[in-house]
Amino acid sequence: MKTGTVAAVFVTFFLFQGASKGNTCKEVTDEVITKHLALETFTVMSRRELNGLCEVIINTENRVISFYGNKKFLISGEMYENGSSLTESMLYDINKSLLKSSISEVESCAVFTYLPAEVKTEKTLYMFTDPLCPFCNRIGGEIKVLSDRVGFKVKVLLLNVHGDKGREKCIEAVCRNSVNPSFNFIEYNKPEWKKSDTKKEFICPKGSEVVDKTEKLSEKLGIDSVPFFFINDGRHVSGASIEDVELLFNSGE
C-alpha cells in the first residue's frame, strides 16, 4: 500500500483565502510565485498569513506543494506549531472540500452498493479499493460488519494500483456484476474469483470504461493509494484501519 496525501487538481478554494491581518499575502501574487519558483503553470489552492509569513499551497502537474515566505523569497515545506503541522491541517480541509463537492462524480463511478438491513444514518461511506490489494481485501469484510452495526450505506469504486493484472481484475469485477447483479459487494469480497484466471466473458467494454473513468477521477482527487474512504461531508481516511473508518461516523458534522 502506498501512502500519500490527497491532492486537489486545478481548483482554487476561495473559502480558505480570507483577508489576513497583514499585507504579506497581498504581496505574494501569482507573478511573485512565478518569479521565485520558475513555474509556468500552477493553480493557487490556498493563500493565508501564518506567523508573519504567507502560506501558499499550489498545484502544479498534479503535485500539491506548500510554500512559506513573502515577496522576496519562498521556502517549501511544512509549518509546525506546538507539535502540530498547520500545513497538514490546511491540506486536509482543502481535500475535504474537494471530496464533498465531487460526490456526484464519485457516485457515477461506483460499482457496488451495500445496504445494511437497517439504514440508521444518511451518511454514505465511499470506498476506493483494488481486488489485488491485500489491505483492501482484509478490511472489506470488516466494512460490511461495521455497516451492519452502524447502519450506513457503502459505495465501492475500483481503483487499480497493481498494473495490468490489477486492471484486468477491476474490469472483471465490473463485468461480472453487469452480467450477474448477484455478484455484489459480498461476492466481491470472496477471494476465490480474485485468484482464478479471468474468463473472456468477464472482459467487457463497460468494465474498461468504468475503470478508466475511475482512474481519471482519482487523479483529479489526488487519490493514489488504496484503501481510501470518505463520507458525505468530505472527511476522509487512508489505510486499512477499521477504527479510523469508524471514527468518521462517531465525530464531525
N, C-alpha and C positions, 0 to 999 in steps of 0.2 A: 504494500500500500504506500503510495506516495503521500507526502504531506505538502500542504500548500495553503495559500491564502486565497480566498475567493476574490476575484478581480472583476470590477465593473469595466465595461468596454464602451468608450465613446459616449459617456454620459456625464453631464455636469449637474451636480446636485446643489441647487441654489439654497436648499434647506440648510446646508452647512456653511453658507457663506455670509453669515450675518455681519453686521458692522463691528469692527474691533475698536478697542479703546484708543489705540494709537494709529499712526499713519503707515506703519511698516508694510502691511499687506497692500495698501493702496499703491505703494511704490514698486511692489513686486508684480509688475504687469506681465502679460504674455510676451511682450518684447524683451523684458528683462530675463525671463526664463529662457527664451530662445537664445539670447546672447550668451548666458552663462553655461547652458547645457549643450549648446550647438545642436539643437533638435529642430527639425523642420516640421514634423507632425507630432502633435500631442494634444490631449484634452485635459483641462484642469477639472479635477473631480471635487476638490475642496480647497479652500484657502481661508486660514484663520490665524489670528495672532496668539502666540503662546510664549509666555515668559520673555517678552521683548523681541521675539523673533517671529517671522511669518512662516507658518507651516503650509506648504503647498504639496498636495498629493495629485500626481498626474498619471495619466495612462498613455503609454507610447508603445506601439507594436505589441499590444496585448500584455504589457507589463505594467504593474502599478508600482510607482516609486514615490517615496516621501522625501521631501527636502525641507531644510530649515535655513533661514538666513534673512537677507534684506536685499536692497537693490545693488549692493556691492559684491555679495557672494551668496552661494547656496551650498549647503552640505547635505549629502544624502545620509539617511539613517533613521533611527527612532529616537524619540524624546521620552525619557523616563522621569517620573516624579514620585517620590515616596514609594519606590519599589514597583510601580505600575507603569506600563507603557501607554502613554497618551496617544501615540500613533496607532497602536493596535486597536484601541477603543474607537477611534475615529473610523478606521478601515472597517471595523465590524458594523458600525452604524450605516456606512455607505453601502456595504454589501446587503445589509438588512433591507434597506430601502429599495435596492435594485431587485432583490428576490421578490419582495412584496409586489412590486409593480409588474413583474414578469409572470405572474401566476397563470394568466390565460395562455401564454406560450408554453409554459410547463405542462399545463393540463392537456394541451394538444399533442404532447409527446408521450403521455402516459400510456403504458402497455397494459398494465394490470391495475385493477381497483379492488381493494379488500374492504369489506364491510363487516364489522363485528355484529353479533346477534343483536346487540342493543347499542345504538349510537347515542352517546351521552354528551358529546361536545360538538360544536360547529367547526372546531379546528381539524384540519386535514394534515396528515404527515406526508410530505413528498420525499421519496427515497430514490436516489441515484445509485444504481448497482450494476454489477457486471457478473454474468454467470460463472466466469472462471476465477472470480476474486474470492479467496478463502475467507477473508474477513467478512465480506458481504454474505457469504453462504452461512457463516457462523451466526451472524446477527439476524438473518432473515426469519428464522423460526422464532427468535426472541421478539421480533417486532410483531408477529402475529399474536403471541401471547400477551404482549403489552397492550396491543389494540383491543383484544377481547376484554382485558381487565379495565382499561381506562375508558374505552368506548369511542375511539377516534377512527376516522376513515384513513386508509392508506392508498396512495397512488404511486406506482412504481415506474421509473424510467430506466432504460437500459443504456448505459454509457460504457463503451468498450475502452478498456485500458490494457488489453492483452493482445494487441497486434491482430494479425489476420485470423487466428483461431478464435480470439475473443469476439471479433466482429461477426464471424460465422455463427457463433453460438447466440449472440444477440439477435441476429436476423432469424435464426431458427426459432427462438422463443416467440418472436412476433408472429411468425408464420404458423407455428403450432397453435397459437391462440386464435389466429384468423381461421384456420381450418376447423378447429375444435375449441369452442369457447370454454369447455370444461377444463382445458389446460389453463388454469387460473394461477393466482399467486401461491396457493398451497401446493399445486402440482409443480410450479416453477421452482419452489424451494427444495424439491426432492432431488437427490444427487444423481440418480441413475441416468437421466437423459443428458446431463451435462458431461458424463464420462463416455457416453457412446458416440459413435461416428454419426455425423449428420446425414440424413437421407435427402435425396433431391427434392422430394415433395415438400420439404420444410425449408426450402430456399425460394423465396418469392419476391417480386418487385416491391410489395408493400413493406416487407421487412427491411430491405435496403433503404427505402425512403424514410422510414421511421428512424432507423439508426443514424442516417446522415443528418436528419433534422435535429436529432438529439445532440449529436456532436457539435453542430453549429451553435445550438443553444448553450451548450456547456462552455463553449469558447466565449460567448457573449457574457455569460455569468462568471466566467473565470473558474469554473469547477474542473479541477484537473486530478482529482483523487476520488476514490470510492471506498466504502460507502459514504454518502453525503446526505444529510437530512435537513429539511427546513419545514416550518409551518406557515400558516396564512399571514401572520404578522411579520414574516421575514427572519425571525430568529432562527439560527442555524447551528449545526454542529457537524464536524467531520470526524470520521473514525468509527470503530466498531464497539463503542461503549454504550450499552443499553441504558446505563444510569444517566449518561449525558442526554440521550434522547428523551428519557422520561422527564428530565428537568424542563424540557420545552413545554410540557403540559402542566408543570407544577409552579411555574412562575411567569412573570411578564404580564403583557396586556390582556 
